[in-house]
Amino acid sequence: MALSVDKLIGAVLAGEHGPLPAELIATSVFWIHHGTRLAGGDTTYLNQYVLVRVGDTFGGCAFEAGELTPTICRDHSGTPLDVLLRDAPGPLRIAALDAYLAHTRPHRAAAEEGDAEPVSLPSGTPEIRARARDAAIAGLLDIEEGAKVGLIGVVDPLVAAIRERGGEPLPCDFNLRTTRWGDPVTDDMHEVLDRADAVVATGMTLSNGSFDTILERCRHRGIPLIVYAQSGSAVARAFLGSGVTALSAEPFPFSQFSAEETVLYRYRSVDGA
């Protein structure tokens, strides 16, 4: 049972989750930067990702602007995975960990074994695909009417999806100040974690180091934690049943990088812990 990200990395390095990472190579490291403005909105989302390929699997992690440069592709492609897990910058460590865990058990294999529910996102425009993705995430919420839902990592379609399920969003983000409807967005996650009846957090929290704090606070308060992860989707999966209640895992290629049908995977912890 994973209790923190660092302990999970230590367990992987010790071979407790599969082959020793020293036996695997990061064939390719990618640096991706893109912007998105959805129709009807006035916010341009700027996202940066680092991706690690191990065999037939990709691991990914978002990072803040300026945190990594494209030179990581030259410096780290072809590196043994254990080196990345020990010595790489934080977001690259998470991407390498994600690649390792997805390589040892791909999400598609978990679906074939009945542990994950595949959800197809339809082909179409970014708006159509974002609404479908965020409806799938909100579908993991089991809340009463009027429940306060902490949203750590804000995207407007997910704010709308939470409202459609009867929840009251408590949005928190380091880079936004309001939603498209004028809801104030705080940058103080502790305020949100103290007030929320349930929490929905993005996988970006794995990159910025806040995931362990969110996990421990939700455990302590006994409230559901739902993670929606492009970043570190297989990493977040390791915490199901030990703080994470449910997970929407979206492996690369992420929905915004394709107009064709793609699949995300929904997990629920067996005991609802």
N, C-alpha and C positions, 0 to 999 in steps of 0.2 A: 504494500500500500504506500503510495507516494505521499509524503508530508510537506515537501518543499521542492522547488525546482533544483536547487543545488544538491539535495539528497537524491533526487531522481538521476541527475547527471552522474553522481558518484556511483549509483547502483548500475547504471549503464556501463560506465568505465570498468566496473568489476565483473561484467559479463552476466549480470543477473537478469537481463531482459533479452538475451540472445547472444549472437556471436560477439567477440571482443571488437570494439570499434577500431582497434589498430589493424584489423583484418579487412576493413572496408575503406574505400577511397572516395573522396568527394570529386567525382569525375569533372563536374562543372560547377562554378559559382557564378551567379548572375546578379546584376545590379539593375533594378528597374525603377523608373521614376515616371509617374503619370499624373494627370489632373482630370477631374470629372466635374461637370456642372449639369445636374439633372434638370430636365424641362420643368419650368414653373418655379424653380428655386433661384436664389441669388447667392448661394454659397458654392465656391469652387473647392472641392476636396482635393488636396494634394497629398499623394501617397508615394512612399518609397519602400521598396521591398528588396531583400536579399534572399536568393534562392540557392539551395544546394541540391545537386543531383547525385544520388547514390543508386547505381544500377538503373532500374526501371522506375524509380520513385523520386519525387521532389519533396524537399522540405522548404518551408518559407517562413519569413518573419518580416513584419513591417518595422521601420525605424524612423526616427525624427530627422527632419531636414538637416543635412550637414554632418550627421553622425557617422556615416560611412561614405567613402568615395569609390568611384568605379575601379580604382586600383586594386580593390579586394579581389576582383576577378582574376587579375594577373597573379596576385600574391598567393592566392589560396586554392585555385583550381589544381586538382591533382594531389591534394594534401590528404594524408590519412585522417580518418574521422576522429580518432582519439586526440590528435593534435588540435583540431578545431574545438573539440569539447573542453579541452583544458585551457587553451591559450588565446582563442579568437576573441574579438570584441563581442559584447553581449548579444546583439541581434544575430550575428553570425553563429554564435554558440547555440542559440535557440533554433535557428534554421537547420544546423547540423544535427541537433538532437531530434528535431521533427523528422528530418530525413531518415535518421536511424530507426526511430520507432515506427515510421510508416513503411520502411523497408522490411522490418521484421514482421509487421502485421499490417498490410495495406487496409485502408477503409473498405475497399471492395470485398476483401476476404472476410472482414467482420460482418458485412452485410450478408454474405453467403452463409455465414454460420449463425445468422439470426440475432446478432448482437447490435446491429445498426440497421436503421431504416433508410434506404436510399430514397431521396426526393429529387425528382427531375425538375430542373429549372427550364422553362420553355425558351425556345429561340425567340429572338426579337430585340427590341430596343433596350438601351440601358434601363429605362424607367420600368418596362415590363419585367425585366429580369430582377431588378432591385426589389420591386414589390413582391414578387414571388419568393425571393430569398428571405425577405424580412417577415413575410407572413409565415414561412416555415419556421423561422426562429421563434416568433411570437407564439406559434403553436405548441412550443415546449413549456409555456407558462401555464401553470395550473393555479389560478388566482381567483379570489372573490372580487365582486364588483367594488370598485373604489380602492383596491389595494394599491399601495405606493410601490412603484417598481423603479429601483435605481438603475439607471442606464449609464454605464461607464464606458464611454466611447460612443459618440452620438452620430447617427445617420438618420435623416429625417423620415424615410419610409418606415424605419423601425419605431420611431416615436409614434407615428400614425398607427402602426400595427398593434402596439401596446394599448393605445386608446380604444381601438376597435374591439379588444378583448376585455374592456371595462377597467383597465388599469390607469393609474395616474402616474405618468412618467416623471422621474426625478433625474433630469439629464445632467451629466458631468463629462467634461471634456477639457483638455488642456488648450485646444486650438480654436474653440468656438465660444461665442458669447450668447447667442440666441439661436433657437430653431427657426425654421422658415415661418412658423406661426407666432413668433415673438416670445416663446417660452424662454425664461432666463436659463442659461447654462452655467453651472458653477464649475470651478476648477478644484474644489475641495472634496475629494472623494470620501473623506472621513465623515463629513456632514451627511452625505448621501447614505453611507453604510450605517449610520446611526438611526436614520429615519425609515429606511426601506423595509417593506414586508417581503420583498424578493429582489434579487439583483441579477441584471443581465450585463455581462462584461465582455468586451472584445478581447480577442487573442493578443491585441497590441499590448495589453497589460503584462504579458510575458516578456515583451521587449523592453518596456520601461521600468521593470522591476517591481511593479505594484501588485502583481498577481498573488504573491505569497501573503501580502497584507490582506487583500480582499478575501482570499481563501480562508485565512485564519479568523477574520471577523465574521464571516458567514457561518463558519463552524461554531464559533463561540455563541452567536445569537440564535443558531438553529434555524436559519432562514435559507430558502432555496437559492442556489447560485447556478445560473444558466450561462454558459460561455458560447459565444458565437465566434468561431475561429476560422479565419484564413491563416493568420499567423499561428504557427504552432498547433495545428489542429490535432495531430497525434500526441503532442505533449499534453494538451489539456485533457485528452482522453485518459491519460494515465492517472488522473485525479478523480475519475468517476467513482462515487461511493466513498471518497475520502475528502469531501467538501464540495465537489462539483455534482450537482443534481442532474443536469442535462447538458447536452452539447450539440451544437450544430457545427459539423466539421466540413469545411469546404477545401479539399485539396486543390493544388494547382493543376490546370489553369483556372484561375478564379473567374467568377461570373463576369466581371467587368472586362476581362481580356478576350471574351468570345461572344459572338452573336448567336452561336449555335446552342443546342440543348446540352446542358452539363448536369452533373449530379453532385448534390451535397448529401451528407450522411448525418442522421439524427440519432443520438444515443440518449438513453435514460438510465440512471443508476438503478440497480435491481431493488434496493431497499429505500430509494428516495432520499438517501442521506445527503 
